[in-house]
Amino acid sequence: MSRTRRHPPTRGRLLAPGLVLLAVVATLTVGTWLQFGERQALETRHVAGSSAPDRVDVDASIQRVDAAGRELTLRVLVTPRGRLAEAGGISPVDELILQTSPSIRGDLTFRAHSRISTVDVPVTVTDGSITDYPFDAYDAAIEIGATQGGVKVPVNMTLSNNDVLFSTSVDASEIDGAAVFDVGLGRSNSVLIFSVFMMVAMWALAVSVLIGTRFLVTRRKGLVWPALGWMAATLFALAAFRNTAPGTPPIGCLLDYIAFLWAETVIAFCVITAVAVGVRAETHPAPSPHATS
């Protein structure tokens, strides 16, 4: 009598790899979409001002936002057009002065018949606090007008953002020939995602150490040096991990109070508890159940 060999169903064996592949594809798709969105945001250019043929073009880009110093660095390239320029816009025909808003430190002056080069100017940011990291947000007011030879001339200004750690929301307008930008600054999506991941990872490591400590204490394992070494290494590794936060936030920010300080406290408590209970177990070992009375 022959026996029929039963083969395990192939559907069950293929289900798990299929789900893993689907998860990987979904993760890559979401990651690509997020990166494309941030790239599009960095390439967005906001325009305000006049389009008259005789004008001053101002191409400004945010190079870096210093949240701790409460200022951003604005790189400005000025190009006179039409009758205001000579040599194709390389230099002005008369002294050109860019009149700036109070948040920008001083007006910019360009001498007549002299080549114009890019200038980095600091701009003060208002509102917000870096202690709210990674959910901190700031505002900046940028207003630029121009005069040449003492006569007011129209301005056409373009503003863009090159700081990948911050995203911007811009309200552009023209007021009496001057270009006005109300800029809102917030952490970029990549910074928010990584910061939230850091907080979740810190708590996960702290809970892992807590579970390991409970096992050592309840089982009276004594001084298990590999486990204690892992716990101590986690304690110091978290500090180094915290310092990798994008933007180097100072100690005392929201990231610390939500995760880092608590995780360090839990792990330190677990290490001390495991050592204290381990020393006691080594000094006063429990009687063997097989010992004869």
ChimeraX attribute file (.defattr): number of C-alpha atoms within 10 A of each C-alpha:
attribute: neighborCount
match mode: 1-to-1
recipient: residues
	/A:1	3
	/A:2	4
	/A:3	5
	/A:4	6
	/A:5	6
	/A:6	6
	/A:7	6
	/A:8	8
	/A:9	8
	/A:10	8
	/A:11	8
	/A:12	9
	/A:13	10
	/A:14	10
	/A:15	11
	/A:16	11
	/A:17	11
	/A:18	11
	/A:19	11
	/A:20	11
	/A:21	12
	/A:22	12
	/A:23	12
	/A:24	12
	/A:25	12
	/A:26	12
	/A:27	12
	/A:28	12
	/A:29	12
	/A:30	12
	/A:31	13
	/A:32	12
	/A:33	12
	/A:34	14
	/A:35	14
	/A:36	12
	/A:37	13
	/A:38	18
	/A:39	12
	/A:40	11
	/A:41	18
	/A:42	17
	/A:43	12
	/A:44	13
	/A:45	16
	/A:46	17
	/A:47	21
	/A:48	21
	/A:49	25
	/A:50	21
	/A:51	13
	/A:52	13
	/A:53	12
	/A:54	16
	/A:55	22
	/A:56	30
	/A:57	21
	/A:58	23
	/A:59	18
	/A:60	21
	/A:61	19
	/A:62	21
	/A:63	15
	/A:64	18
	/A:65	25
	/A:66	14
	/A:67	22
	/A:68	13
	/A:69	10
	/A:70	19
	/A:71	20
	/A:72	21
	/A:73	19
	/A:74	23
	/A:75	18
	/A:76	20
	/A:77	17
	/A:78	24
	/A:79	21
	/A:80	25
	/A:81	20
	/A:82	13
	/A:83	12
	/A:84	21
	/A:85	20
	/A:86	18
	/A:87	10
	/A:88	11
	/A:89	19
	/A:90	17
	/A:91	24
	/A:92	27
	/A:93	19
	/A:94	18
	/A:95	17
	/A:96	25
	/A:97	20
	/A:98	22
	/A:99	17
	/A:100	19
	/A:101	16
	/A:102	13
	/A:103	16
	/A:104	23
	/A:105	12
	/A:106	13
	/A:107	15
	/A:108	17
	/A:109	15
	/A:110	18
	/A:111	15
	/A:112	17
	/A:113	15
	/A:114	14
	/A:115	13
	/A:116	18
	/A:117	12
	/A:118	12
	/A:119	13
	/A:120	15
	/A:121	17
	/A:122	19
	/A:123	21
	/A:124	19
	/A:125	24
	/A:126	16
	/A:127	10
	/A:128	17
	/A:129	15
	/A:130	21
	/A:131	19
	/A:132	14
	/A:133	25
	/A:134	23
	/A:135	18
	/A:136	17
	/A:137	21
	/A:138	20
	/A:139	18
	/A:140	21
	/A:141	19
	/A:142	20
	/A:143	22
	/A:144	23
	/A:145	26
	/A:146	24
	/A:147	18
	/A:148	21
	/A:149	14
	/A:150	11
	/A:151	9
	/A:152	15
	/A:153	21
	/A:154	21
	/A:155	28
	/A:156	23
	/A:157	29
	/A:158	19
	/A:159	22
	/A:160	21
	/A:161	21
	/A:162	16
	/A:163	17
	/A:164	18
	/A:165	17
	/A:166	22
	/A:167	19
	/A:168	21
	/A:169	14
	/A:170	20
	/A:171	14
	/A:172	19
	/A:173	16
	/A:174	19
	/A:175	13
	/A:176	12
	/A:177	19
	/A:178	23
	/A:179	25
	/A:180	24
	/A:181	22
	/A:182	14
	/A:183	17
	/A:184	18
	/A:185	20
	/A:186	20
	/A:187	20
	/A:188	18
	/A:189	17
	/A:190	17
	/A:191	20
	/A:192	17
	/A:193	11
	/A:194	14
	/A:195	20
	/A:196	15
	/A:197	11
	/A:198	20
	/A:199	17
	/A:200	15
	/A:201	17
	/A:202	23
	/A:203	18
	/A:204	14
	/A:205	19
	/A:206	26
	/A:207	15
	/A:208	14
	/A:209	26
	/A:210	19
	/A:211	12
	/A:212	16
	/A:213	24
	/A:214	15
	/A:215	13
	/A:216	21
	/A:217	18
	/A:218	9
	/A:219	10
	/A:220	18
	/A:221	16
	/A:222	20
	/A:223	18
	/A:224	12
	/A:225	10
	/A:226	9
	/A:227	16
	/A:228	20
	/A:229	12
	/A:230	12
	/A:231	24
	/A:232	17
	/A:233	11
	/A:234	21
	/A:235	21
	/A:236	13
	/A:237	11
	/A:238	20
	/A:239	13
	/A:240	11
	/A:241	14
	/A:242	20
	/A:243	13
	/A:244	12
	/A:245	17
	/A:246	15
	/A:247	18
	/A:248	12
	/A:249	21
	/A:250	15
	/A:251	14
	/A:252	14
	/A:253	18
	/A:254	18
	/A:255	23
	/A:256	19
	/A:257	13
	/A:258	14
	/A:259	20
	/A:260	25
	/A:261	16
	/A:262	15
	/A:263	25
	/A:264	21
	/A:265	12
	/A:266	17
	/A:267	24
	/A:268	19
	/A:269	14
	/A:270	23
	/A:271	20
	/A:272	14
	/A:273	16
	/A:274	27
	/A:275	19
	/A:276	14
	/A:277	19
	/A:278	20
	/A:279	16
	/A:280	14
	/A:281	17
	/A:282	13
	/A:283	10
	/A:284	10
	/A:285	13
	/A:286	9
	/A:287	7
	/A:288	7
	/A:289	6
	/A:290	6
	/A:291	6
	/A:292	5
	/A:293	3
